[in-house]
Amino acid sequence: MDGTDWQKYDIIMGRVANDDVYLTINRYLDGELTKAAALAELRYAKPNDQIAINSQQALDSLLVFRRSYELEERNAESSI
């Protein structure tokens, strides 16, 4: 594999680590956590899924325009 294999596929689905996972790994690599502590934290990390649509053909066949509507502009001060 040369790192470009993903380009062969129209759609790729998979897991993505969130910031908490990266933080735990960095804390382990920095020596702040033992291996056991890092694994214990990672065990409870909520997995995130990602879908990448890599071709215009896949996007055109899957994405369907249903409707549109205008949003009212809100004053930033009124939302406080």
PDB file as gemmi writes it, atoms N, CA and C in Angstrom:
CRYST1    1.000    1.000    1.000  90.00  90.00  90.00 P 1                      
ATOM      1  N   MET A   1       0.836  -1.187   0.000  1.00  0.00           N  
ATOM      2  CA  MET A   1       0.000   0.000   0.000  1.00  0.00           C  
ATOM      3  C   MET A   1       0.881   1.251   0.000  1.00  0.00           C  
ATOM      4  N   ASP A   2       0.474   2.209  -0.787  1.00  0.00           N  
ATOM      5  CA  ASP A   2       1.270   3.428  -0.883  1.00  0.00           C  
ATOM      6  C   ASP A   2       0.551   4.646  -0.302  1.00  0.00           C  
ATOM      7  N   GLY A   3      -0.561   4.439   0.400  1.00  0.00           N  
ATOM      8  CA  GLY A   3      -1.278   5.545   1.006  1.00  0.00           C  
ATOM      9  C   GLY A   3      -2.334   6.166   0.116  1.00  0.00           C  
ATOM     10  N   THR A   4      -2.445   5.699  -1.121  1.00  0.00           N  
ATOM     11  CA  THR A   4      -3.456   6.246  -2.028  1.00  0.00           C  
ATOM     12  C   THR A   4      -4.548   5.234  -2.329  1.00  0.00           C  
ATOM     13  N   ASP A   5      -4.553   4.089  -1.651  1.00  0.00           N  
ATOM     14  CA  ASP A   5      -5.550   3.047  -1.909  1.00  0.00           C  
ATOM     15  C   ASP A   5      -6.975   3.548  -1.723  1.00  0.00           C  
ATOM     16  N   TRP A   6      -7.177   4.522  -0.834  1.00  0.00           N  
ATOM     17  CA  TRP A   6      -8.511   5.060  -0.590  1.00  0.00           C  
ATOM     18  C   TRP A   6      -9.112   5.658  -1.852  1.00  0.00           C  
ATOM     19  N   GLN A   7      -8.273   6.073  -2.780  1.00  0.00           N  
ATOM     20  CA  GLN A   7      -8.759   6.712  -4.007  1.00  0.00           C  
ATOM     21  C   GLN A   7      -9.471   5.733  -4.937  1.00  0.00           C  
ATOM     22  N   LYS A   8      -9.340   4.436  -4.676  1.00  0.00           N  
ATOM     23  CA  LYS A   8      -9.994   3.419  -5.500  1.00  0.00           C  
ATOM     24  C   LYS A   8     -11.480   3.289  -5.168  1.00  0.00           C  
ATOM     25  N   TYR A   9     -11.909   3.856  -4.067  1.00  0.00           N  
ATOM     26  CA  TYR A   9     -13.260   3.636  -3.574  1.00  0.00           C  
ATOM     27  C   TYR A   9     -14.101   4.900  -3.655  1.00  0.00           C  
ATOM     28  N   ASP A  10     -15.380   4.715  -4.001  1.00  0.00           N  
ATOM     29  CA  ASP A  10     -16.306   5.843  -4.060  1.00  0.00           C  
ATOM     30  C   ASP A  10     -16.731   6.283  -2.668  1.00  0.00           C  
ATOM     31  N   ILE A  11     -16.933   5.314  -1.768  1.00  0.00           N  
ATOM     32  CA  ILE A  11     -17.394   5.595  -0.409  1.00  0.00           C  
ATOM     33  C   ILE A  11     -16.564   4.768   0.565  1.00  0.00           C  
ATOM     34  N   ILE A  12     -16.139   5.406   1.643  1.00  0.00           N  
ATOM     35  CA  ILE A  12     -15.391   4.723   2.697  1.00  0.00           C  
ATOM     36  C   ILE A  12     -16.077   5.019   4.018  1.00  0.00           C  
ATOM     37  N   MET A  13     -16.323   3.964   4.783  1.00  0.00           N  
ATOM     38  CA  MET A  13     -16.918   4.110   6.117  1.00  0.00           C  
ATOM     39  C   MET A  13     -15.943   3.529   7.130  1.00  0.00           C  
ATOM     40  N   GLY A  14     -15.831   4.184   8.276  1.00  0.00           N  
ATOM     41  CA  GLY A  14     -14.933   3.649   9.291  1.00  0.00           C  
ATOM     42  C   GLY A  14     -14.982   4.439  10.575  1.00  0.00           C  
ATOM     43  N   ARG A  15     -14.212   3.978  11.525  1.00  0.00           N  
ATOM     44  CA  ARG A  15     -14.142   4.609  12.839  1.00  0.00           C  
ATOM     45  C   ARG A  15     -13.136   5.754  12.816  1.00  0.00           C  
ATOM     46  N   VAL A  16     -13.432   6.763  13.631  1.00  0.00           N  
ATOM     47  CA  VAL A  16     -12.548   7.909  13.778  1.00  0.00           C  
ATOM     48  C   VAL A  16     -12.377   8.164  15.261  1.00  0.00           C  
ATOM     49  N   ALA A  17     -11.142   8.401  15.674  1.00  0.00           N  
ATOM     50  CA  ALA A  17     -10.886   8.709  17.074  1.00  0.00           C  
ATOM     51  C   ALA A  17     -11.230  10.169  17.348  1.00  0.00           C  
ATOM     52  N   ASN A  18     -11.809  10.421  18.514  1.00  0.00           N  
ATOM     53  CA  ASN A  18     -12.096  11.806  18.877  1.00  0.00           C  
ATOM     54  C   ASN A  18     -10.922  12.390  19.660  1.00  0.00           C  
ATOM     55  N   ASP A  19     -11.041  13.633  20.083  1.00  0.00           N  
ATOM     56  CA  ASP A  19      -9.949  14.318  20.772  1.00  0.00           C  
ATOM     57  C   ASP A  19      -9.553  13.626  22.070  1.00  0.00           C  
ATOM     58  N   ASP A  20     -10.521  13.025  22.764  1.00  0.00           N  
ATOM     59  CA  ASP A  20     -10.212  12.338  24.022  1.00  0.00           C  
ATOM     60  C   ASP A  20      -9.270  11.161  23.800  1.00  0.00           C  
ATOM     61  N   VAL A  21      -9.457  10.462  22.691  1.00  0.00           N  
ATOM     62  CA  VAL A  21      -8.581   9.332  22.373  1.00  0.00           C  
ATOM     63  C   VAL A  21      -7.154   9.824  22.139  1.00  0.00           C  
ATOM     64  N   TYR A  22      -7.023  10.880  21.362  1.00  0.00           N  
ATOM     65  CA  TYR A  22      -5.692  11.429  21.097  1.00  0.00           C  
ATOM     66  C   TYR A  22      -5.037  11.939  22.378  1.00  0.00           C  
ATOM     67  N   LEU A  23      -5.822  12.569  23.239  1.00  0.00           N  
ATOM     68  CA  LEU A  23      -5.297  13.054  24.506  1.00  0.00           C  
ATOM     69  C   LEU A  23      -4.776  11.897  25.356  1.00  0.00           C  
ATOM     70  N   THR A  24      -5.540  10.820  25.439  1.00  0.00           N  
ATOM     71  CA  THR A  24      -5.122   9.653  26.221  1.00  0.00           C  
ATOM     72  C   THR A  24      -3.836   9.052  25.656  1.00  0.00           C  
ATOM     73  N   ILE A  25      -3.764   8.929  24.355  1.00  0.00           N  
ATOM     74  CA  ILE A  25      -2.554   8.363  23.730  1.00  0.00           C  
ATOM     75  C   ILE A  25      -1.356   9.268  23.985  1.00  0.00           C  
ATOM     76  N   ASN A  26      -1.538  10.569  23.843  1.00  0.00           N  
ATOM     77  CA  ASN A  26      -0.432  11.496  24.100  1.00  0.00           C  
ATOM     78  C   ASN A  26       0.011  11.447  25.561  1.00  0.00           C  
ATOM     79  N   ARG A  27      -0.951  11.328  26.481  1.00  0.00           N  
ATOM     80  CA  ARG A  27      -0.600  11.230  27.901  1.00  0.00           C  
ATOM     81  C   ARG A  27       0.188   9.944  28.170  1.00  0.00           C  
ATOM     82  N   TYR A  28      -0.161   8.862  27.491  1.00  0.00           N  
ATOM     83  CA  TYR A  28       0.594   7.606  27.628  1.00  0.00           C  
ATOM     84  C   TYR A  28       2.006   7.775  27.065  1.00  0.00           C  
ATOM     85  N   LEU A  29       2.101   8.365  25.872  1.00  0.00           N  
ATOM     86  CA  LEU A  29       3.410   8.551  25.240  1.00  0.00           C  
ATOM     87  C   LEU A  29       4.301   9.503  26.038  1.00  0.00           C  
ATOM     88  N   ASP A  30       3.685  10.463  26.741  1.00  0.00           N  
ATOM     89  CA  ASP A  30       4.443  11.400  27.565  1.00  0.00           C  
ATOM     90  C   ASP A  30       4.784  10.828  28.936  1.00  0.00           C  
ATOM     91  N   GLY A  31       4.326   9.609  29.207  1.00  0.00           N  
ATOM     92  CA  GLY A  31       4.641   8.964  30.476  1.00  0.00           C  
ATOM     93  C   GLY A  31       3.709   9.358  31.615  1.00  0.00           C  
ATOM     94  N   GLU A  32       2.625  10.061  31.320  1.00  0.00           N  
ATOM     95  CA  GLU A  32       1.681  10.481  32.354  1.00  0.00           C  
ATOM     96  C   GLU A  32       0.730   9.349  32.753  1.00  0.00           C  
ATOM     97  N   LEU A  33       0.532   8.391  31.872  1.00  0.00           N  
ATOM     98  CA  LEU A  33      -0.336   7.247  32.151  1.00  0.00           C  
ATOM     99  C   LEU A  33       0.426   5.952  31.925  1.00  0.00           C  
ATOM    100  N   THR A  34       0.123   4.964  32.738  1.00  0.00           N  
ATOM    101  CA  THR A  34       0.667   3.630  32.478  1.00  0.00           C  
ATOM    102  C   THR A  34      -0.116   3.012  31.328  1.00  0.00           C  
ATOM    103  N   LYS A  35       0.397   1.922  30.801  1.00  0.00           N  
ATOM    104  CA  LYS A  35      -0.307   1.237  29.718  1.00  0.00           C  
ATOM    105  C   LYS A  35      -1.690   0.793  30.192  1.00  0.00           C  
ATOM    106  N   ALA A  36      -1.754   0.238  31.402  1.00  0.00           N  
ATOM    107  CA  ALA A  36      -3.033  -0.233  31.944  1.00  0.00           C  
ATOM    108  C   ALA A  36      -4.029   0.915  32.111  1.00  0.00           C  
ATOM    109  N   ALA A  37      -3.557   2.061  32.597  1.00  0.00           N  
ATOM    110  CA  ALA A  37      -4.440   3.215  32.787  1.00  0.00           C  
ATOM    111  C   ALA A  37      -4.928   3.754  31.444  1.00  0.00           C  
ATOM    112  N   ALA A  38      -4.047   3.813  30.470  1.00  0.00           N  
ATOM    113  CA  ALA A  38      -4.427   4.291  29.146  1.00  0.00           C  
ATOM    114  C   ALA A  38      -5.460   3.362  28.511  1.00  0.00           C  
ATOM    115  N   LEU A  39      -5.239   2.060  28.606  1.00  0.00           N  
ATOM    116  CA  LEU A  39      -6.193   1.103  28.048  1.00  0.00           C  
ATOM    117  C   LEU A  39      -7.537   1.180  28.756  1.00  0.00           C  
ATOM    118  N   ALA A  40      -7.505   1.405  30.075  1.00  0.00           N  
ATOM    119  CA  ALA A  40      -8.755   1.544  30.823  1.00  0.00           C  
ATOM    120  C   ALA A  40      -9.537   2.767  30.341  1.00  0.00           C  
ATOM    121  N   GLU A  41      -8.848   3.876  30.091  1.00  0.00           N  
ATOM    122  CA  GLU A  41      -9.536   5.076  29.588  1.00  0.00           C  
ATOM    123  C   GLU A  41     -10.056   4.863  28.173  1.00  0.00           C  
ATOM    124  N   LEU A  42      -9.268   4.207  27.341  1.00  0.00           N  
ATOM    125  CA  LEU A  42      -9.677   3.985  25.957  1.00  0.00           C  
ATOM    126  C   LEU A  42     -10.848   3.015  25.858  1.00  0.00           C  
ATOM    127  N   ARG A  43     -10.972   2.139  26.815  1.00  0.00           N  
ATOM    128  CA  ARG A  43     -12.060   1.161  26.810  1.00  0.00           C  
ATOM    129  C   ARG A  43     -13.421   1.858  26.853  1.00  0.00           C  
ATOM    130  N   TYR A  44     -13.478   3.019  27.500  1.00  0.00           N  
ATOM    131  CA  TYR A  44     -14.742   3.724  27.646  1.00  0.00           C  
ATOM    132  C   TYR A  44     -14.926   4.854  26.639  1.00  0.00           C  
ATOM    133  N   ALA A  45     -13.987   4.999  25.724  1.00  0.00           N  
ATOM    134  CA  ALA A  45     -14.094   6.059  24.709  1.00  0.00           C  
ATOM    135  C   ALA A  45     -15.239   5.732  23.760  1.00  0.00           C  
ATOM    136  N   LYS A  46     -16.073   6.715  23.508  1.00  0.00           N  
ATOM    137  CA  LYS A  46     -17.205   6.521  22.603  1.00  0.00           C  
ATOM    138  C   LYS A  46     -16.701   6.567  21.159  1.00  0.00           C  
ATOM    139  N   PRO A  47     -16.952   5.509  20.391  1.00  0.00           N  
ATOM    140  CA  PRO A  47     -16.474   5.509  19.000  1.00  0.00           C  
ATOM    141  C   PRO A  47     -17.295   6.460  18.129  1.00  0.00           C  
ATOM    142  N   ASN A  48     -16.647   7.013  17.156  1.00  0.00           N  
ATOM    143  CA  ASN A  48     -17.291   7.897  16.190  1.00  0.00           C  
ATOM    144  C   ASN A  48     -17.155   7.272  14.809  1.00  0.00           C  
ATOM    145  N   ASP A  49     -18.210   7.370  14.027  1.00  0.00           N  
ATOM    146  CA  ASP A  49     -18.177   6.848  12.665  1.00  0.00           C  
ATOM    147  C   ASP A  49     -18.037   7.990  11.679  1.00  0.00           C  
ATOM    148  N   GLN A  50     -17.368   7.692  10.591  1.00  0.00           N  
ATOM    149  CA  GLN A  50     -17.173   8.688   9.541  1.00  0.00           C  
ATOM    150  C   GLN A  50     -17.507   8.050   8.208  1.00  0.00           C  
ATOM    151  N   ILE A  51     -18.133   8.821   7.347  1.00  0.00           N  
ATOM    152  CA  ILE A  51     -18.391   8.380   5.977  1.00  0.00           C  
ATOM    153  C   ILE A  51     -17.747   9.404   5.048  1.00  0.00           C  
ATOM    154  N   ALA A  52     -16.894   8.932   4.181  1.00  0.00           N  
ATOM    155  CA  ALA A  52     -16.240   9.808   3.205  1.00  0.00           C  
ATOM    156  C   ALA A  52     -16.767   9.448   1.819  1.00  0.00           C  
ATOM    157  N   ILE A  53     -17.355  10.415   1.142  1.00  0.00           N  
ATOM    158  CA  ILE A  53     -17.813  10.227  -0.237  1.00  0.00           C  
ATOM    159  C   ILE A  53     -16.734  10.825  -1.127  1.00  0.00           C  
ATOM    160  N   ASN A  54     -16.062   9.958  -1.871  1.00  0.00           N  
ATOM    161  CA  ASN A  54     -14.841  10.350  -2.568  1.00  0.00           C  
ATOM    162  C   ASN A  54     -14.993  10.613  -4.058  1.00  0.00           C  
ATOM    163  N   SER A  55     -16.190  10.434  -4.585  1.00  0.00           N  
ATOM    164  CA  SER A  55     -16.350  10.687  -6.019  1.00  0.00           C  
ATOM    165  C   SER A  55     -17.620  11.491  -6.269  1.00  0.00           C  
ATOM    166  N   GLN A  56     -17.586  12.276  -7.291  1.00  0.00           N  
ATOM    167  CA  GLN A  56     -18.756  13.062  -7.666  1.00  0.00           C  
ATOM    168  C   GLN A  56     -19.895  12.141  -8.074  1.00  0.00           C  
ATOM    169  N   GLN A  57     -19.574  11.042  -8.725  1.00  0.00           N  
ATOM    170  CA  GLN A  57     -20.599  10.085  -9.163  1.00  0.00           C  
ATOM    171  C   GLN A  57     -21.355   9.518  -7.961  1.00  0.00           C  
ATOM    172  N   ALA A  58     -20.651   9.142  -6.912  1.00  0.00           N  
ATOM    173  CA  ALA A  58     -21.306   8.625  -5.711  1.00  0.00           C  
ATOM    174  C   ALA A  58     -22.150   9.708  -5.053  1.00  0.00           C  
ATOM    175  N   LEU A  59     -21.616  10.908  -4.982  1.00  0.00           N  
ATOM    176  CA  LEU A  59     -22.352  12.020  -4.384  1.00  0.00           C  
ATOM    177  C   LEU A  59     -23.634  12.303  -5.164  1.00  0.00           C  
ATOM    178  N   ASP A  60     -23.544  12.349  -6.482  1.00  0.00           N  
ATOM    179  CA  ASP A  60     -24.714  12.620  -7.317  1.00  0.00           C  
ATOM    180  C   ASP A  60     -25.774  11.535  -7.184  1.00  0.00           C  
ATOM    181  N   SER A  61     -25.358  10.288  -7.003  1.00  0.00           N  
ATOM    182  CA  SER A  61     -26.331   9.204  -6.917  1.00  0.00           C  
ATOM    183  C   SER A  61     -26.958   9.089  -5.534  1.00  0.00           C  
ATOM    184  N   LEU A  62     -26.325   9.642  -4.509  1.00  0.00           N  
ATOM    185  CA  LEU A  62     -26.817   9.499  -3.140  1.00  0.00           C  
ATOM    186  C   LEU A  62     -27.478  10.750  -2.584  1.00  0.00           C  
ATOM    187  N   LEU A  63     -27.018  11.897  -3.001  1.00  0.00           N  
ATOM    188  CA  LEU A  63     -27.524  13.150  -2.450  1.00  0.00           C  
ATOM    189  C   LEU A  63     -28.733  13.615  -3.253  1.00  0.00           C  
ATOM    190  N   VAL A  64     -29.846  13.804  -2.567  1.00  0.00           N  
ATOM    191  CA  VAL A  64     -31.083  14.202  -3.221  1.00  0.00           C  
ATOM    192  C   VAL A  64     -31.571  15.501  -2.585  1.00  0.00           C  
ATOM    193  N   PHE A  65     -31.828  16.503  -3.411  1.00  0.00           N  
ATOM    194  CA  PHE A  65     -32.373  17.766  -2.921  1.00  0.00           C  
ATOM    195  C   PHE A  65     -33.840  17.550  -2.595  1.00  0.00           C  
ATOM    196  N   ARG A  66     -34.235  17.892  -1.376  1.00  0.00           N  
ATOM    197  CA  ARG A  66     -35.624  17.705  -0.968  1.00  0.00           C  
ATOM    198  C   ARG A  66     -36.360  19.031  -0.839  1.00  0.00           C  
ATOM    199  N   ARG A  67     -35.755  19.998  -0.179  1.00  0.00           N  
ATOM    200  CA  ARG A  67     -36.406  21.285   0.009  1.00  0.00           C  
ATOM    201  C   ARG A  67     -35.393  22.300   0.502  1.00  0.00           C  
ATOM    202  N   SER A  68     -35.818  23.540   0.502  1.00  0.00           N  
ATOM    203  CA  SER A  68     -35.003  24.600   1.079  1.00  0.00           C  
ATOM    204  C   SER A  68     -35.917  25.544   1.835  1.00  0.00           C  
ATOM    205  N   TYR A  69     -35.349  26.283   2.752  1.00  0.00           N  
ATOM    206  CA  TYR A  69     -36.112  27.290   3.477  1.00  0.00           C  
ATOM    207  C   TYR A  69     -35.134  28.333   3.994  1.00  0.00           C  
ATOM    208  N   GLU A  70     -35.659  29.533   4.173  1.00  0.00           N  
ATOM    209  CA  GLU A  70     -34.830  30.629   4.653  1.00  0.00           C  
ATOM    210  C   GLU A  70     -34.812  30.650   6.167  1.00  0.00           C  
ATOM    211  N   LEU A  71     -33.685  30.975   6.721  1.00  0.00           N  
ATOM    212  CA  LEU A  71     -33.543  31.147   8.154  1.00  0.00           C  
ATOM    213  C   LEU A  71     -33.612  32.625   8.468  1.00  0.00           C  
ATOM    214  N   GLU A  72     -34.256  32.935   9.565  1.00  0.00           N  
ATOM    215  CA  GLU A  72     -34.316  34.327   9.982  1.00  0.00           C  
ATOM    216  C   GLU A  72     -32.995  34.709  10.633  1.00  0.00           C  
ATOM    217  N   GLU A  73     -32.538  35.899  10.329  1.00  0.00           N  
ATOM    218  CA  GLU A  73     -31.311  36.392  10.942  1.00  0.00           C  
ATOM    219  C   GLU A  73     -31.623  36.821  12.354  1.00  0.00           C  
ATOM    220  N   ARG A  74     -30.817  36.334  13.311  1.00  0.00           N  
ATOM    221  CA  ARG A  74     -31.035  36.697  14.714  1.00  0.00           C  
ATOM    222  C   ARG A  74     -29.970  37.673  15.157  1.00  0.00           C  
ATOM    223  N   ASN A  75     -30.364  38.587  16.003  1.00  0.00           N  
ATOM    224  CA  ASN A  75     -29.430  39.522  16.610  1.00  0.00           C  
ATOM    225  C   ASN A  75     -28.618  38.745  17.639  1.00  0.00           C  
ATOM    226  N   ALA A  76     -27.304  38.871  17.605  1.00  0.00           N  
ATOM    227  CA  ALA A  76     -26.442  38.134  18.520  1.00  0.00           C  
ATOM    228  C   ALA A  76     -26.751  38.471  19.972  1.00  0.00           C  
ATOM    229  N   GLU A  77     -27.137  39.691  20.242  1.00  0.00           N  
ATOM    230  CA  GLU A  77     -27.437  40.096  21.618  1.00  0.00           C  
ATOM    231  C   GLU A  77     -28.720  39.478  22.138  1.00  0.00           C  
ATOM    232  N   SER A  78     -29.669  39.204  21.264  1.00  0.00           N  
ATOM    233  CA  SER A  78     -30.950  38.650  21.712  1.00  0.00           C  
ATOM    234  C   SER A  78     -30.836  37.187  22.101  1.00  0.00           C  
ATOM    235  N   SER A  79     -29.776  36.506  21.682  1.00  0.00           N  
ATOM    236  CA  SER A  79     -29.627  35.092  22.008  1.00  0.00           C  
ATOM    237  C   SER A  79     -28.885  34.876  23.318  1.00  0.00           C  
ATOM    238  N   ILE A  80     -28.477  35.967  23.970  1.00  0.00           N  
ATOM    239  CA  ILE A  80     -27.744  35.852  25.235  1.00  0.00           C  
ATOM    240  C   ILE A  80     -28.697  35.724  26.386  1.00  0.00           C  
TER     241      ILE A  80                                                      
END                                                                             
